[in-house]
């Protein structure tokens, strides 16, 4: 029985209170995850440990007390300044925590409204953790760390073995089937787009698709299956093209301006997580209606 079915059988008063509690819990969870992501995004591209030392000001080395580490609230109470050196703390930190919190809340709502099994939410939320880290690191540093993509691949393989349904392949029910299809998604994403990267480099005499992007797509294949890979590339390309076009129109860039494609791939993956099934089903229905009319 899914959580949605359980709530339908419960009294309406209990339903509303319980859903409000869970929604607040997922929002709070997202804010806490966002706080840790701030550490990952700042330290990982600099080659620093994300675990040690504890959170501190990178300028005066002031170690943050527990009450200075409360997501969003601490920044507000400190008025956006370090308690040690009184220098400003960038607003990007609380905004990152709020972004993660809202995404976690949206994903939780999507799982409930679509009557999906609860473990789908765990898969989506875990993948979203990696997506946010990839987005901001690639945006700021033009790299996608192997530590993120390799960990994402391993997570996808293990999780698919325990919950084969996340592969989005009908008839996949056993652990070995889930592991197999997750592995095939990993290899397919990496191999197919790896070949495209090599061909593109030979044709254009420069890097057409970064190897960080290829590894990222392999990780998407491992965690979200075949549909997630091609949906990600299709909409990521659309988002990237729109952004590039806006740069050219605003005269802030040219056709040769480098665009971190990983950023737009992440947007495509997030769209798949939040609305991919709906978009895909609507597309199939549209194609069927066109086929019927043509007959």
Secondary structure, DSSP 8 states (H G I E B T S, - for coil): --HHHHHHTS-HHHHHHHHHHHHHHHHHHHHHHHHHHHHHHHHGGGT--SSSS-SB-TTT--B--GGG-STTHHHHHTTTB-TTT--B--THHHHHHHHHHHHHHHHHHHHHHTT--HHHHHHHHHHHHHHHHHHHHHHHHS---HHHHHHHHHHHHHHHHH-GGGG--TT--SHHHHHHHHHHHHHHHHHHHHHHHHHHHHHHSS-SS-HHHHHHHHHHHHHHHHHHHHHHHHHHHHHHHHHHHHHHHTTS--TT----HHHHHHHHHHHHHHHHHHHHHHHHHHHHHHHHHH-
